[in-house]
């Protein structure tokens, strides 16, 4: 088989002396002159386009550039426009209102201070009361010569034998008799609501002389507990008082259950009833069975033997025989009869027998003169409100609270002098 003839490529003769061509030089040559947009373009058209194109400048890569910063400043400055006339007017009115409000409050404080000083002087108080004028604005009320309300709180007001801890009164619808804004010649109060507190702490100090304590018991009762000195002896005191209204302006107390204890020996109740007087306590009468000396002191007086209901023969046998004495004195009948003896009645005729029981004659004499009215007066909580020269003030309610006795009062058509 015949092998195909392979044709070798035709090579031009190579000039070894010639230097090899550099492709980068060819690329550089392209940059030396203007680049034609397309072959055959007119030279005049190319020159016109080159003149229209702006001269190239290096780009500014800083953030936003100078013009960007100016535009941002301009945009930032214009974000909030200047205050309008309406806003300025509103601000001015707010400032003016604030000044007017301050002036009104200053005038109110001044008026309250003047009223407090005037009340202190007129009522002879140790300290100025608290005065609070209600309503707003104050100057407008004065200009109209009418106040909505005035609240006055006066501490420590003297009322007969006791002191009122606090008196609070609120006047409503007050018509003023004024001469301008600074002079008030008088006032007319249409309605008045008041509150009076008679505290137990003041009662303890003024009536009990720090030895008697008053406490509330229910809505109308007060209990008194403490000690009462009588003829050099401190006797335990117990008493109760019922609080009630007395007329339209007074408070009355009905004292009951007055009792003075001489230790565990005897109890004194002032009065004229059979249970009143000085009597042995149940414990003391029961102890006569063991305290033979006291039992013999009673059985040695014939008048007392008859009042005790003991036969004379039995009494003589008991005085000579301790066993018989213990049997007689220990009987329930003897103890009951011993408690029924009014020792005050026996004080003058049988002082030795009572002294044997442990009762001193001077104490018995002082108790005999200590009457029920005298004790009740020492514990009385009664007082009466002063009557106003014009208008009407009356008590509305009286009740006992934890801290003391509270009285509600009301008034109408009251007149007050200048202040």
Residue pairs with C-beta under 8 A, 6 or more apart in sequence:
34 46
34 50
36 46
37 46
60 66
64 71
64 72
101 137
103 139
104 136
104 137
104 138
104 139
105 138
107 138
107 139
107 142
107 181
108 133
108 138
111 133
111 138
111 142
112 131
112 132
112 133
113 131
114 419
115 131
115 133
115 150
115 419
116 128
116 129
116 130
116 131
117 128
118 419
119 125
119 128
119 129
119 131
119 152
119 154
119 419
120 127
120 128
120 129
122 417
123 129
123 154
123 157
125 154
125 156
125 157
126 156
127 155
127 156
129 152
129 153
129 154
129 155
130 151
130 152
130 153
131 150
131 151
131 152
132 150
132 151
132 152
132 153
133 147
133 149
133 150
133 151
134 147
134 148
134 149
134 150
134 151
135 141
135 147
135 148
135 149
139 181
141 147
141 148
142 176
142 178
142 181
143 181
145 175
145 176
145 177
145 178
146 173
146 174
146 175
146 176
147 174
147 176
148 172
148 173
149 170
149 171
149 172
149 173
149 174
150 170
150 171
150 174
151 168
151 169
151 170
151 171
152 168
152 169
152 170
152 171
153 166
153 167
153 168
154 166
154 167
154 168
155 165
155 166
155 167
156 163
156 164
156 165
157 163
157 164
157 167
158 164
159 198
159 383
159 384
159 385
160 382
160 383
160 384
161 206
161 207
161 380
161 383
162 198
162 202
162 203
162 206
162 207
162 381
162 383
163 202
163 206
164 196
164 197
164 198
164 383
165 197
165 198
165 199
165 201
165 202
165 404
166 195
166 196
166 197
166 199
167 194
167 195
167 196
167 197
168 194
168 195
168 196
169 192
169 193
169 194
169 195
170 192
170 193
170 194
171 189
171 191
171 192
171 414
172 189
172 190
172 191
172 192
172 193
173 189
173 190
173 191
174 187
174 188
174 189
174 190
175 187
175 188
175 190
176 184
176 186
176 187
177 184
177 185
177 186
177 187
177 188
177 418
178 184
178 185
179 185
183 418
184 418
184 419
185 418
186 415
186 416
186 417
186 418
187 415
187 416
187 419
188 413
188 414
188 415
188 416
189 391
189 411
189 412
189 413
189 414
189 415
189 416
190 412
190 413
191 410
191 411
191 412
192 393
192 409
192 410
192 411
192 412
192 414
193 408
193 409
193 410
194 393
194 408
194 409
194 410
194 411
195 406
195 407
195 408
195 409
196 385
196 406
196 407
196 408
196 409
197 403
197 404
197 405
197 406
197 407
198 251
198 381
198 383
198 404
198 405
198 406
198 407
199 403
199 404
200 213
200 214
200 215
200 216
200 222
200 403
200 404
201 403
201 404
202 404
203 214
203 381
203 404
204 210
204 212
204 213
204 214
207 214
207 378
207 379
207 381
208 214
208 224
208 226
211 226
211 227
211 228
211 229
212 224
212 225
212 226
212 227
212 228
212 237
212 379
213 224
213 225
213 226
214 222
214 223
214 224
214 381
215 222
215 223
215 225
216 222
216 223
216 400
216 401
216 402
216 404
217 223
217 240
217 400
218 400
219 399
219 400
220 242
220 243
220 244
220 398
220 399
220 400
221 240
221 241
221 242
221 243
221 400
222 240
222 241
222 243
222 253
222 381
222 400
222 405
223 238
223 239
223 240
223 241
224 237
224 238
224 239
224 240
224 241
224 379
225 237
225 238
226 236
226 237
227 234
227 235
227 236
227 237
228 234
228 235
228 236
228 237
228 260
229 235
230 260
230 363
230 366
230 367
230 370
231 360
231 362
231 363
231 365
231 366
231 367
232 362
232 363
233 262
233 360
233 363
235 260
235 261
235 262
235 268
236 260
236 261
237 258
237 259
237 260
238 257
238 258
238 259
238 261
239 255
239 256
239 257
239 258
239 259
239 375
239 379
240 255
240 256
240 257
241 253
241 254
241 255
241 256
241 379
241 380
241 381
242 253
242 254
242 256
243 251
243 252
243 253
243 381
243 398
243 399
243 400
243 405
244 251
244 252
244 253
244 254
244 398
245 251
245 252
245 395
245 397
245 398
246 252
246 382
246 384
247 384
248 394
248 395
249 384
249 385
249 386
249 387
249 393
249 394
249 395
250 382
250 383
250 384
250 385
250 395
251 381
251 382
251 383
251 384
251 395
251 398
251 405
251 407
252 382
253 379
253 380
253 381
253 382
255 375
255 376
255 379
255 380
258 269
258 270
258 372
258 375
258 376
258 379
259 267
259 268
259 269
260 267
260 268
260 269
260 367
260 370
261 267
261 268
261 281
262 268
262 359
262 363
264 281
264 283
264 284
265 280
265 281
265 284
265 357
265 358
265 359
266 278
266 279
266 280
266 281
266 284
266 343
266 357
266 359
267 278
267 279
267 281
268 277
268 278
268 344
268 367
268 370
269 275
269 276
269 277
269 279
270 276
270 370
270 371
270 372
270 374
270 375
271 277
271 372
276 372
277 342
277 343
277 344
277 345
278 342
278 343
278 344
278 359
278 364
278 367
279 339
279 340
279 341
279 342
279 343
280 338
280 339
280 341
280 343
280 357
281 339
282 335
282 339
284 357
285 335
285 336
285 338
285 339
286 335
287 294
288 294
288 295
288 298
288 329
288 330
288 334
288 335
288 338
289 295
289 326
289 329
289 330
289 335
290 326
292 322
292 325
292 326
292 329
293 356
294 356
294 357
294 358
295 318
295 325
295 328
295 329
296 318
296 319
296 325
297 352
297 353
297 356
297 357
298 304
298 305
298 308
298 338
298 353
298 357
299 305
299 308
299 310
299 315
299 318
299 319
299 325
299 328
300 319
300 353
301 350
301 353
302 312
303 349
303 350
304 341
304 346
304 350
304 353
305 312
305 315
307 337
307 341
308 334
308 337
308 338
308 341
309 333
309 337
310 318
310 328
310 334
314 324
314 328
315 328
317 324
318 324
318 325
318 327
318 328
318 329
319 325
328 334
329 335
343 354
343 357
343 359
343 364
344 364
344 367
344 368
346 353
346 354
347 354
347 359
347 361
347 364
347 365
347 368
351 361
351 364
354 361
354 364
355 361
381 405
385 393
385 395
385 409
387 393
388 411
388 414
389 415
390 413
390 414
390 415
391 411
391 412
391 413
391 414
391 415
392 411
392 412
392 413
392 414
393 409
393 410
393 411
393 414
394 409
394 410
394 411
395 407
395 408
395 409
396 408
396 409
396 410
397 407
397 408
398 405
398 406
398 407
398 408
399 405
399 406
400 406
